[in-house]
Amino acid sequence: MKPMSETETKPKKWGCFHYLIIAAICFAILCYVVWSCLFRSIPLRISKETTYITEPLDATGKWVDYFRAMELKLSPPEMKTDDNGVRILTRALGFGLENPSPEFVKIYYEKLDLDPSVPPTHFFLEPEEYFKRAQTYKPDLYEAQKMKMYDRYVAKALDEFRNNTILDEEEIERLIQEWESGQSSSEIEEETEYIDPEVLKLLPLQMRHDLMLNGPELPQDYAAWQPDSHVDLQFYTKPWTVEENPLMGDWLHDCSPALDLIAEAVQKPAFAFPWVRLRDDDKFVMLAMLMPDVQAVRSYARGFSARANSRIAQGDFDGAFEDIITCFRLGRRAGHHGTTVGALVGLAIEGIANVIDFQFPGEKQPTAEQLRRFLDEIDNLVPRVKPELFLETERFALLETTQSTMRSVNDASEALADLAGWNPPNAIYALSFVGINWNVVFKHLNEQCDQKLDETWDGDYFRRSDARVFLKLLTLDSRSEIVAKFGGFWFLSSTDAAIEAINRIECMTRLKRLTLATLIYEKEHATLPPTFTVDADGKPLHSWRVLVLPYLGEDAKKLYDQIRLDEPWDSEHNTQFHTTTLDVFQCPSANKQKQVDGGTHYTVVVGNETAFGADGQGRSSDDFKKNMILISERKDAICWMRPDEEISQTDAEFALNKTLSGLGSFHTGGISAAMKAGGVRFISDAINAD
């Protein structure tokens, strides 16, 4: 054998190709490591720490069935019996949505154990809708009604024209006569469009602005006038008679049986609405859930409001108060639907009940005994929904939506179909394709829900965040945390409005109770309570709040019996009660911001044109206007027993929420105010100061 040469035995050198292969392998390994650490989605593990609940699961056993869990939580044993008021109303009035899908109705009726083929036994339309349909079905009555409404509209429009124009009286009357003679209002407006600039200079800025934009206006012609926007002003907010509103006599006849049935149903042990999804494997189902039944309750409440005002006009205060109480009951029941929307609808219905006035000058006024029964009914209403209930539903909806997003990402064939049916947070959806640790997402979502419950949630996270937030998108866990923050912000922010709405309605209800107590005092003493009593030397003794204690329940009456009325409010004996906190004198929103033991944010206004007079002494029942403020809010708290620190008329007239010495509140956008006529309403702080 021929020996190998030295060059033949020497190993061959690696070329560029070999190094490229090694580099490619290393790069692939590096990419895999980077992908595994930074961009590989980690699937969800079902546990109490992540999914919050571990059962029930869906039919596949892979996913938590949040819809079913919430349905089980909110469905009482009476759901399919006549102890459930919703079942009674569905059978009598049908489904609360026009033209619903047959599939939806079938499931809804099954959950109430009802047959959808059986027609409703009662008829109900709220007054505004009844009025619109009467144009077709009862044209003669519709025209008679429209003519009477037009007469009221003309009277109001002419008053506004006389009071809101800079023209002299002679010119005003000339234009009105021309209008009455048949000249169109547009032709008259052309005559009055020009206003002398020299005259404008003499007017306040706001008046100049209004006149230059609008000019004086006369009523529209009957043929062009449409009454739709004026219906609620007559039927829902003031007493009315059938003589003034002939069509409404038919409405009372046709719809009162349904209202009577609703009044019975709302007092049943349960008032539970079925939860409906069309398919058990639906995704995003809690996000897209329909709630037409809850919205129908608002329509019923408007019907009770209209009938209560009719009964007030007749002097039937027992019937009117029962309708108002039924309104309150509907609001409380709707609020327990379990969702934020249900809570807001319930609060809106309570607002409808709160605003109804019932005491007007003249012979037809409620007695002290009727007011007492009304106040007792308010005190014994079922509790209002607690935020914990709809926050729990929001948690389930948030987790269900996130789980559905994850399922859509994992199943690309269904992703486009899901996107066609809803509008998910695009950022979450996009980041899901980059890579997410779903366990981190769910853990942080639950943490935010817990923080929301204990009021430590940071809702301003994204508003305060800077560019460094985007650096967190580079790592898997921090990116997952951002996804959770975004999801929490998207869902939980809306609950802030619901919680404040609860506080605002509770504030209005407390003012309602104080108003009723004050009016009962007035019935028994022929005058409103003085803002303070005085001793023999004319020094203030006690506040009006002390004087109305006997009408505010047993606890308040026991406190009243302990106070020495013949001693000053700050005597050694009476001082011990200064820090006693009675809920009826507390505004929940104010206490949340600025807690003061024994402090109150409820006040009256004293002055020549107020319900209490410049000397603080209550006026008689015949000496007031129905729209006069009786009790309202202030921003700075004072001791509830203090008799000498009410709001002066001068400070009250300045503006709302502008100074601590004037009227103000911790509510967003205005204050709650109780009126002398008995209603309580929310007054916007944008209202004209005059």
C-alpha positions, 0 to 999 in steps of 0.5 A: 500500500502506498503511504499517504502524503503529509497533505493527505493526512492533514484535516481539511479546513472548514469553509464559509459554508460550514460556518453559515450552517453553524450560525444558522443553527445558533440563530434558530436556537436563539430565535426559539429561546427568544420566542419561547421566553418572549412571544410564545403564548402560555395557555390558561390553567383553570384555577381560582387564582386565574379563572376565579371560579373552576366550575361550571365548565362548558360541554367540552370541559375545557372552558369556564362557563361564566354565563351559566355561573352568573345565571345560577347565582341570579336565578331564584327558586321562584323563577318558574312560579307565580311568586316571580313577578317577571313571570306574571308580567311576561304572561300578561304583557308579552315580551318587552321588545318589539319583533324579537327573534323567535329563537330568543323568545322561545328560550326566554319563555322556557326559562319562565315555564311559559308557552310563547304561543299563548297571547298576552291578556293585558295591554300597555303602552306608555302615554307618549307611544299611545299618543303617537299611535292614536294619530292612526287608530283614534284620529278624532281624539288625537286631533282634539288632544293636539288642539288642546296641547297646541293652545297650551304651547301657544300660551307658553310661547307668547309668554316667552316672547313677551318676556324675552325680547327687547322690543317695547310693549306696543311693538310686541302686541302689534306683532302678536296681533299680526301673528293672530291675524294669520301672518306666518311667524317666519314673515314676522321674524324677518321684520324683527331680525335686525336689532340696533347695535347701539341697543345691543351694547347696553345689554349683558353679554349673554343676552346679546349673544342669545338675541343675535343668534335667535331673535324673538320667536312667535309660535309655529302655525298649527299645521307645522307644529308637531307635539311629540317633544311636548308630550312628556311635559304635560303627562309625566311632570305635572297634574293633568285631567281628562278634560284637559287631555281627552285622549288620556282618558282612553289611555287610563281606561286601556292601560290601568288594568295593566298598571294594577297588575304590575303593582301586584307583580312587583311585590311578589317574593321574586322579580327575576329576569331570565338570562338568555343565550342562543347557543351554549358554545357562544363566545362573547355572550355576556358582552352582547347580552340583550336586556329588553325586559329590563328596559321595558320596566322603564316604560312601566315606570313612566306609565305610573308617573303619568297616572300618579299625576292624573290622580294628584289632579283629582285629589286622590293622593292615596292612589297617587302615592301608591303609584309613586311607591310602585315606581320606587319598587320597580326601580329597586327590582330592576336594579337587582338584575345583576348588571351595570345596565340593570342598576342604571335603569333601576336608578333612572326609574327611582329618579322618575319617582323622586321628581313627582310633585304632589303638594300644590296651593289650593284645596287639594292637598294631602293630609298629614296622615297620608304623608306619614303613610307615604314616608313609611312606605319609602322607609320599608322599600326593599334594599337598593342594589349593592355595587358588589352585585353588578361588580361581580357580574362585570368580573364574570363578563370581563373574564368571559370576554377575555376567555373568548378572545383567547379562544378566538386567537387559538382557533383562527378559523373562527376569529373572523366570524367572532369579529363580525359579531362584536367589537373587541378591544383591538389592542388585546386581540393584536397582542394575542397574536404576538404572545401572551401569558394568559395566566398572568392576564387572568391573575391581574384582571382578578386583582383589578376586580378586587381593587375595585371592590375595596376602592383601591383600583387605579383607573387613571393608569393609562392616562398617567402612563408615558412612553415607558409603558410601551417598553413593557410590551417587549417581555411576555409577562409585562406585556400580559400585564398591559393586556390585563390593565387595558381589559380592566380599564375597558370594563371597570371604568363604566362602573364608576358612573353606576356607583356615583349614580347610586350615591346620587339617588340615595342622596335624593331619597334622603332629601325626599324623606326630609321633605316629607318630614318637613311637610308633615310638620307643616300640616301639624303646625300650619307653618314650615319648621323655623330654621331655628328656635330661640330662647327668651333672649332671642338666641338660637336654640335648635335647628329645623333638623332637630324639629323634624326628628320625630317624623323620621323613624324610631331611632330619630325619635329616640334621639329627639327625646334625649335632646333638651329642647329648653337648652341651647344646641351646644349646652353641656348636655346637648353637645354629646349628640353633636357627633351622632351621625344619622344617615338621613342627614348625610349625602353618600357622595359627600361622605366619601370625599370628606367624612365629618362625624355628625356633619351634614351637607343638607341645608335650607335657604333663608331670604325674602323670597325663600320658603323660610323667609329672611328671619328663618321662620317657616312660612305658611302653606299658602305662601309659596310657589310650587317650584321653590327649593325647600331643602338642598345641598351645600359643600361645606359640612356643618354640625347637624344640630347647628341652628344658625348657619343656613345658606343665605338667598344672596349666596344661593343665587350666586351660582351652583358649586362656585363657593363654599358659602353657596349651594353645592355638592360632591355630585358630578355636574350639579346638586340635588334639591327638594322642592316645596311641592314635594318632588326632588330633582337634580339641578345642573350647575350649568343652569342660568344663575338668574 
